[in-house]
Amino acid sequence: MLFDVEPLPGDPILELMAAYRADASDRKVDLGVGVYQDDAGNTPVLTAVSEAEAQILKQQTTKSYVGIAGAAEFNDQMATMLFGASHPSLQAGRIVTVQSAGGSGGLRVAGELIRQLRPQATVWVTTPTWPNHTPLLSAAGLSLQSVRYYSDEMNAVDFPAFIADLGDIPEGDVLLLHGCCHNPTGADLNQEQWAQVAQVCRERGLLPFVDIAYQGFAEGLESDAFGARLLAEHVPEMVVVTSCSKNFGLYRERVGALSVVTASASTAPALRSHLLKVVRAMISMPPDHGARIVATILASQALRQQWLDELESMRSRMQAQRAAFVAALPAPLAERFAFVAEQRGMFSLLGITRAQIDHLRSQWHVYIVGSSRVNVAGLTSAKVDYLAEALAATLAEVPVD
């Protein structure tokens, strides 16, 4: 029978969120859920967003459909924000951009597009990668394999291993890369390494597939787009998915964009037709409100500057919390976890055991996902010393077997 089924395991991060909310302790610390939080522990509505919404509500006269591709002004501005107004691929008319239902929606649409146009291609992902990459792309019928990326021993990118594995990927396959703020490690490629990756992709005929969910959270809005922009200059085709959940704080509005760099301006219309067919079959039309907010902010010099100031404040706070956490640890542990202060974005892997993670939760009310990924944006100034104490005590009380 259709409904005679066994229950599936729950999502571990959502279950962790529920456990945290049910914990009555005033000492509890949430380092699990992947959303930005301010120093009061709130996920705020940005001032630029509130002002843009006020303008929209005052001026909007219809709730009719926008179109399969979404709002044209949103798509244009997102492509410009990602690639830069003067990028050769953008100037040449080689980039097709459509609105998506968040970054996840963009990944799913991109996966379906790749399956239809490159059905034999395998998608190669970094080890580790964002856990939801696998179900999103597998659901599109794609086969996934992995390449080495992060070294647990070095707490950093193992670039020689990574670049060596890229050399073994068959021609025509897809390489999924994190544009910045690698999730879950916080360990990014530097500019020289991006240049080597671009060269390998071009020489071996690989299709780069860039997921850039945190533009502005690493080094800044322009710097964080370096890898995607460089690739678009060196390869004939690529796919990029962007999200507005983090840098605009629009988590529940589910807004993002999918951009495809085509081989030439003459091939762009054909690619666009395939892309629109995929979107139409999956969601028919994307939601408008979040995209309208982003478009309003980016079109206004005043709102854009206000947003950039708020974005820089978020980025700076996360880097300050990273440094404060390491500084609060006793000397031996400060050296061991120094990599946390050197990494970027919301996440880092502490590299502690599951037993130690469970002890932190049961004895100290510190909530961390099972991979030891921590969201540094969830750490408030008031809890830095407490977290350092909890970690030091846990490592002493629950040694590695």
N, C-alpha and C positions, 0 to 999 in steps of 0.2 A: 504494500500500500504506500501511497505517496507520503503519508505522515507517520509511518511506522519506522521511526529513525531513532538512533542513539544520540544523546546530547554530545556536543563537541566541547573540548576544553575552552575555558574562558580566556580572553586576552589578558596576559599577565600584567601589563601596565595598567589596564583598566581595573583589574582586581586590586592592584597595589593602591590605586587612587581611592578605591572604596574603603580599603583597610585604613588608609591614612585619615580619611574623613571620619571614620568610626572611632578613631583613637581619641580619647578624652584628655590625654596628657597635654599640659601646657609646654612641655619640653619638645614636642614632636617637630621633626624637620622633614620636609618633603623635597627630596632630591631625585624623585622618580619621574613624575609627569613632565613631558617635554614642552612646556610653555614658558615664556618669559614671565618673571615676577619681579616687581619692584622691591625696594628695601622694607616695605611693610608687608610683603608676602602676597600682594595683589597682582593680578594681571590687568593692567589699566587700559582704559580707552584713551588713546592718544588725543591730545588737545586738537591736533590738526584733523583727526578723524571726526571728532565731535563738531568742529566748525564746518567741515565739508558736508556732513550729514544735515546740518541745519540749512545750508544753502540748497541742498538737493530737495529736502522736504518743502522748502518755500517755493522752489521753481518748478518742480516736476509736475507735469500735467497728465501723465498717462502711465499705466502699468502694462501696456501692451508688449508683445514680444519684441526683442531687440534684433534677433537674427541668430542663425546657427553659429556664426563665428564670434558672437558677442559684440560688445561695443567697439566700433572701429577706433575711436579715440583712445580707449584703454589699450587696445592691442598695439597701436602705434607708439604710445608712450612707454609701454612695457618693453617693447623691442628696443627703443632708444635708451631706456634706462639700463638694459642689459648689455647691449652691444656698443653704445655710444653713438651720438648723432652722425659722426663722421666716419664710422666704420665702413670699409670698402664693400663688404657684403650687403650692408643696409643701403648704401648709396647706389649699388648696382641693381637693387631690386631682387636680390636672391633670397630674401628672408620672408617666410610666410608665418604669421602669428595668429593664433586663435585663443580666445579666452577659455579657461578650464575651471572646473569645480575644485579649486584648491590645487596644491601641488600633486596630491594623490590622484585627483581626477586627470590632471595632465599626464602623469605617468601611465595611467591606465589607457588613455586615448593613444599615447605614443606607442605603448606596447601593442595595441590592436593595429595601428598603422604599420609598424614594423612587421608584424606577423603577416599582414596582407601583401606587403610589397617585398619583403625578404623572408619568405616562409622557412627557408632552410637555415637562417642565421641563428647562432647561439649568442645570448647576452652574457658577457663576462662581468662579474661584479667583484668589488674589492672584499678582502677578508680582514676585518668584518665589514658589513655594510648595514644600512638601516634595515631592521627586520622586515618592514612592510614592503621593501622592494621585491622580495621573493613572491609573496602571494599576489601582489598587484600585477606583476609581469607574467607569472605562471598562469594566472587566470586568463590572460590573453592568448595562451597556448604557446608561449615562448619557452625554450629550453635555457636554463641558466647554469653557468659554470663559474668558478671563482679563480681569482689571481691573488697572490700574496700581496699584502699592502702594509699592515701594521705589525710591528714586532712587540710582543709582550715583554720581552727581555729588555729592549731598548726604550720602551714607551715612546716610540716614534715611528715614522714611516721607514720601512726597510726598502729604500728606493732601489738598490741593486737587485733585490729579489723581485720587486715589482716590475722593473723595466725588463728584466730577463723573462718573466712570464709573458709580458706583452709581445715579446718576440716570437712566442710559440702560438699565438692566437691565429687561427686561419683567416685568410683574406675574405673580406665580406662580412665577418662577424661584427658584433656590436660591443663596445666597451663603455660600461656605465661608470661615470666619474662623478664625484662630489665637487661642485664648483668651488666651495669654500666651507669652512666650519664642518669638517667631516663628522658625520653622525654614525657611530657613537664615540669616536676616538678624540675628536678635536685636533687631530694631526693632519695638516694640509701640506700639499706640495708647494715648494717655493717656485719662483719665476724660472729659474734655470731648469728645474725638473719639469715644469709645464712645457718648456720648449722641447725637451727631449721626448716627452709624451706625444706632442704634436708631430714631431718628426717621424716617430714610429708609426703613428696612425696614418700619416700620409704615405710612407714608404710601403706599408703592409696592406693598405686599402681597408683599414678598419673604419667603422662608423662610430664616431664619438657620440655618446648619449649623456649629456650633462644634467645632473639634478642640482640646482642651485636654490636651496630653500632658505638661505640665511644671508642673502646679499646685504652687506652693511654691518654685519655682526662680527666680522673678523678684523679687518684693517680699515674698512671704510667702504662706502658704496662703490666708488670707482675701482679701488684696488682689488676688491673682492671679485670683480668681473674679469680679472686679468686672464685667467685660464680659458674661460669661454670665448673671450674676444680673440685670444691668440689662436685657438683651435680654428675659429671661423675664418681666420686669415690664411690658414695653411692646408685645410682639407676641403675637398669639393662639396661634401655634404655632412651635416650633423644635425642632431636633435638636442634641444635644450628645454627643460621644464623649470619654470620659476614659480615661487609661491609668495603670496602677500600675507600669509598668516603671521609670520614672525616680525618682519621689519615694519609692517603697518599695524600689527596687533589684531588682525582681522581673522582670528581663528575660526569663529563660528559663521563667518560670512562665506567661507569656502570659495576663495577667489585666487586664481593663478593664471598662468599663460603657458602655452606650448608654442615654441618657435622651431621651425625647420629651415635650415640653410640648404638651399638647393644648388645644383651644379651650375645653373645659369638663370638669368632672368626669364629666358624663354621657357624653362621647365617649371617655373614657379606656379603658373596658373593650373597646370595639370596636377601638381602636387597638392595645391589648395583644394582642388575638386575631390581628391581622395580623402583628404583630411576632413572636409565638411561632411562627406558621406559617413565616415566613422563617427563623428560627433552626432550626426542626425540619428544614427542607428542606436547610439548608446544613451544619450540624454535629450535629444531633440534640440533643446535650446539651453544655454547656460543661464544661471541666475544673474541679475543685473546689479543689485544694490551695492555689493562690495566693490565690483568693478567701477561703478559710478563714483564711489568714494575715492578710490585710487586715482581715477582720471581727473577728478576735481582737484585733488591735492597737487598732482603733477602739472596741471595746467595753470595753476596760480603761483606766481612768484612768491607771494607772502606765505601761502600755505605750504608750499614746497620747502621753503627755508625753515619754517616752524617744524615740519616733519623731519628734516635733516638734523636739526638741533636735538629733537627728541630721540632720533635714531642713534646719534652719537652719544647721548646720555645713557642709553641702554647698553651700547657697546662698551663704553668706559666703565660702567658699573660692573659688568661681568668680568672684565679684566682686573678690576680692583678687587673683586671678591676672590678671584683665583689667587692673586698675590697675597691677600690677607689670610686665606686658608693655609697656604704654605708657611707663611710667617708665624702663624699661631702654633704650628706643630713643634714638638721638641726636636732638638738638633738632628738626631739620626733620621727621624722620619721626615723632617724638612728636606733633607737631601734626597731621600727615597722618592718623595712626591714632588720634587722641584719641577717635573715636567708639566704638572697641572698649570703652573703659572706661565709656562711657555706656550701652551696650546691656545686655541682660539675657538670662539663661539660658545654655545651653551653646554657642550658635553665634553667629558673626559672619562676614560676607563681607569678606575683606581687599581685594578689588577689584584683585588683581594678575593678570598675564597667564598663559596656559597655559605659555608658555616659562619664565616665572619660577617657576611651580609645579614644572615638570619639573626646573629647575636646583636648586631647594631639595631635591628628592628625590635627584637623582643626585650632587650635590656635598656636601650637608649632611645627608642622611639624615632630612630633615623631610618627613613624609607629610601631604599636604593633598589633598582631592578637587578635581576639575577645575574646579568652579565658584568656587574659592578660599574655600570654606567651611572654617572652622576650628572644632574643638571645643575651647574653652578649658579644659574639664575635663580634657583630656588633657595639659595643660601643668603639669609639676611645678615646684616652687620651684628645684630644682637645674638645670633646663633653661631658665629664663627668660632669663638673660643670653645663653646660647648661641643661643636662637631669635632674640633681638634682633640679635645679631651676624650670624646667617645671613641674616635678612631684609634687613638693611642692605647686606650684601655682594652679595646677589643683585640687589637693585634697582639697585646701582651697576654690576654686571657685565652684567646683562641688561636694558638699557633698553627702554622701550616703542617699538615701531617707529613 
